[in-house]
Amino acid sequence: MDYIRVTKDNIEKEHICCAISNNKDVQVASKKAWLSDRFEEGLVFLKSTERGKCFIEYIPAEFAWNPIDAEGYMYIDCLWVSGSFKGHGYSNDLLAACIADSREQGKKGLCILSSAKKKPFLADPKFLKYKGFSVCDEADNGIQLWFLPFAPDTPVPKFKDCAVHPHIDEPGYVLYYTSQCPFNAKYVPIVEETAKAHGIPFHAIHLESREAAQSAPTPVTTYALFFNGAYVTNEQMNDAKFLKLVERG
């Protein structure tokens, strides 16, 4: 497998793997705009040259859009290999490239979000354990921070206080999200309209800056849904999934 690094110079012509290829699609435009604003902060988006979902996205932890304290670490936004790409060692390739790059930059190690059991849109804990990662912090909602230090006695990353006990005071359904996930550009408005049509209290909070994301009341900022103050899920939803969730109470 050959890989290519997406940069500000080639992003307009490159397929970004996790959304459709038409640059005029709101999902693609949203994601590419978000990526473009991060490149100067050290964000790396490494993808297969083949079309499909096979990529890794990482950034110095100080610039991560998550409430973590991990100075000197590299934070992996997403490591995604799916469909026909699974089972060929591509995850190993992408992670190895990230490790090599991070070591060259003098980073202390890597960190990434996961959970005790696999959750949608989060790294697989079995894979992380196999690659030498371990849990360094855990929030009340089961979201865990995993890390891979490059040397013994390296300071351990942790969640910021605002994210350890995910809870908010606002009633009804409240969604915190960023533009890091391209699907939010399409599906958040759909859920908003669905909630309005069915008289369901719903408030979407778009985290539009790193500072806002790093102060969020949830470890997962790409998509974090609350109901009556309690954290519910990080799984992106369409109208049908949202209504089923509401029906279950």
Secondary structure as the mmCIF struct_conf table of DSSP 4:
data_model
#
loop_
_struct_conf.conf_type_id
_struct_conf.id
_struct_conf.beg_label_comp_id
_struct_conf.beg_label_asym_id
_struct_conf.beg_label_seq_id
_struct_conf.end_label_comp_id
_struct_conf.end_label_asym_id
_struct_conf.end_label_seq_id
STRN STRN1 TYR A 3 VAL A 6
TURN_TY1_P TURN_TY1_P1 LYS A 8 LYS A 13
BEND BEND1 GLU A 14 GLU A 14
BEND BEND2 CYS A 17 ALA A 19
BEND BEND3 SER A 21 SER A 21
TURN_TY1_P TURN_TY1_P2 ASN A 23 LYS A 24
BEND BEND4 ASP A 25 ASP A 25
HELX_RH_AL_P HELX_RH_AL_P1 VAL A 26 SER A 36
TURN_TY1_P TURN_TY1_P3 ASP A 37 ARG A 38
HELX_RH_3T_P HELX_RH_3T_P1 PHE A 39 GLU A 41
TURN_TY1_P TURN_TY1_P4 GLY A 42 GLY A 42
STRN STRN2 VAL A 44 SER A 48
BEND BEND5 THR A 49 LYS A 53
STRN STRN3 CYS A 54 PRO A 60
HELX_RH_3T_P HELX_RH_3T_P2 ALA A 61 PHE A 63
BEND BEND6 TRP A 65 PRO A 67
STRN STRN4 ILE A 68 ASP A 69
TURN_TY1_P TURN_TY1_P5 GLU A 71 GLY A 72
STRN STRN5 TYR A 73 VAL A 81
HELX_RH_3T_P HELX_RH_3T_P3 GLY A 83 PHE A 85
TURN_TY1_P TURN_TY1_P6 LYS A 86 GLY A 87
BEND BEND7 HIS A 88 GLY A 89
HELX_RH_AL_P HELX_RH_AL_P2 TYR A 90 GLU A 104
TURN_TY1_P TURN_TY1_P7 GLN A 105 GLY A 106
STRN STRN6 GLY A 109 SER A 115
BEND BEND8 ALA A 116 LYS A 117
TURN_TY1_P TURN_TY1_P8 PRO A 120 PHE A 121
BEND BEND9 LEU A 122 LEU A 122
HELX_RH_AL_P HELX_RH_AL_P3 PRO A 125 TYR A 130
TURN_TY1_P TURN_TY1_P9 LYS A 131 GLY A 132
STRN STRN7 SER A 134 GLU A 138
TURN_TY1_P TURN_TY1_P10 ASP A 140 ASN A 141
BEND BEND10 GLY A 142 GLY A 142
STRN STRN8 ILE A 143 PRO A 149
BEND BEND11 PHE A 150 ALA A 151
TURN_TY1_P TURN_TY1_P11 PRO A 152 ASP A 153
HELX_LH_PP_P HELX_LH_PP_P1 THR A 154 PRO A 157
STRN STRN9 LYS A 158 PHE A 159
HELX_RH_AL_P HELX_RH_AL_P4 ASP A 161 VAL A 164
BEND BEND12 HIS A 165 HIS A 165
STRN STRN10 HIS A 167 HIS A 167
BEND BEND13 ASP A 169 ASP A 169
BEND BEND14 GLY A 172 GLY A 172
STRN STRN11 TYR A 173 TYR A 177
BEND BEND15 SER A 179 CYS A 181
TURN_TY1_P TURN_TY1_P12 PRO A 182 PHE A 183
HELX_RH_AL_P HELX_RH_AL_P5 ASN A 184 ALA A 197
TURN_TY1_P TURN_TY1_P13 HIS A 198 GLY A 199
STRN STRN12 PHE A 202 HIS A 206
BEND BEND16 SER A 209 SER A 209
HELX_RH_AL_P HELX_RH_AL_P6 ARG A 210 GLN A 214
TURN_TY1_P TURN_TY1_P14 SER A 215 SER A 215
BEND BEND17 PRO A 217 PRO A 219
BEND BEND18 THR A 222 THR A 222
STRN STRN13 TYR A 223 PHE A 227
TURN_TY1_P TURN_TY1_P15 ASN A 228 GLY A 229
STRN STRN14 ALA A 230 THR A 233
HELX_RH_AL_P HELX_RH_AL_P7 ASP A 239 ARG A 248
#
